Amino acid sequence: MTGTGGSMLAVRGLSRRFESRKAPRLALDDVTFDVARGEVLGLLGPNGAGKTTLVRIITTLLLPTSGGATVAGHDVVRDARAVRRTVGLLLGGERGLYSRLTARQNLRYWAALHGLDTRTGRRRVTELLEELGLSDRADEQVRTYSRGMLQRVHLARALLSRAELLIMDEPTNGMDPHAAAAFDDLVRRQRAEGTTVLLATHDMRQAQSLCDRVALIDGGRLRAIGAPDTLLTDAQLLRTVTARGFRAELTPAVRAIGGVLVQSDDDSELVARVTDGAALGALLNALVTVGINEISVTPPSLTELYRARISDRDFQLR
Ligand SMILES: Nc1ncnc2c1ncn2[C@@H]1O[C@H](COP(=O)(O)OP(=O)(O)OP(=O)(O)O)[C@@H](O)[C@H]1O
């Protein structure tokens, strides 16, 4: 593939079919997008959407059925070696670590494979163990580690070679809230250094706060891509107003305001959605006039967008 412009990652018409005994399964269906240098792109989508398949093709672990992708201009099929040199990958899970080696030994081994000389490798490993809060346990066998700690070792491995493009599949899976917040900070530091990040995640909070843009994938197709704020504005999702100390007798007056949709109301709380700024202004005004001023306005979140755009198959599993 050629003609990728200044993008770090260019995916073009990418499809991947898996043949199975029952029926062929189209895990990716004509997916096209770019990721600019220094950008953090979140990949969102339900289980089985095609995220891991996409990650595996971009990192040369799997061949596309049709279409293709380039990383820093290198074709993922024809220039696989160059692509592997450019990418740092976190796939997670149990695979890829030697359970009877310590974290330090695992990482030193990977540093050597990445071609780092012994001194540089050792320094980098110590630095990463420190940065990821693993120093205390660095010299214990990784088979004694918790899931979140293993995930941090995977992360250290992905960061070893200071890759231009970091690709991570559910990196905070199994991490406690502190470790997950530390991970977010780490990604921000990577971005500040110019690293490009592709992040598949189920964590909407993380996607909204960390990603410059998010891509919504479902059934192997790219359903939407853009900055979280832009996607939310385009989707015309409604803001929610919650007013404490509400009195149900006020409901008819609230319902009379154009663009206000009452969701629930009783003698303690009103929850309403507003379609635009004028409706919001009118509602706030009406509430404050009658002495209600414990009011919160919540903007729409990616979670709502996700729910609106993606059919909820998990519910059908019950
Ligand atoms: N080796 C394989 N053989 C057959 N089908 C496969 C194979 N790998 C993936 N699939 C199918 O391709 C589809 C996409 O799977 P994929 O693992 O890419 O989803 P995902 O978005 O990463 O899901 P999750 O959020 O659960 O990790 C699924 O229907 C899956 O069953």
The ligand as a Gaussian input file, in Angstrom:
#p B3LYP/6-31G(d) Opt

LIG

0 1
 N       -9.135000     -17.466000      14.982000
 C      -10.455000     -17.258000      14.835000
 N      -11.248000     -18.160000      14.228000
 C      -12.573000     -17.950000      14.055000
 N      -13.200000     -16.821000      14.439000
 C      -12.463000     -15.876000      15.034000
 C      -11.064000     -16.036000      15.282000
 N      -10.598000     -14.897000      15.899000
 C      -11.671000     -14.093000      16.042000
 N      -12.777000     -14.670000      15.525000
 C      -14.126000     -14.073000      15.486000
 O      -14.044000     -12.777000      14.934000
 C      -14.932000     -11.881000      15.577000
 C      -14.162000     -10.700000      16.144000
 O      -13.370000     -11.143000      17.233000
 P      -12.354000     -10.178000      17.999000
 O      -11.551000     -11.027000      18.925000
 O      -11.603000      -9.369000      17.002000
 O      -13.349000      -9.245000      18.839000
 P      -13.049000      -8.135000      19.955000
 O      -13.723000      -6.898000      19.499000
 O      -11.599000      -8.069000      20.225000
 O      -13.825000      -8.720000      21.207000
 P      -13.513000      -8.628000      22.819000
 O      -14.006000      -7.293000      23.260000
 O      -14.351000      -9.746000      23.342000
 O      -12.037000      -8.837000      23.013000
 C      -15.641000     -12.707000      16.657000
 O      -16.881000     -13.146000      16.123000
 C      -14.709000     -13.881000      16.872000
 O      -15.414000     -15.025000      17.289000

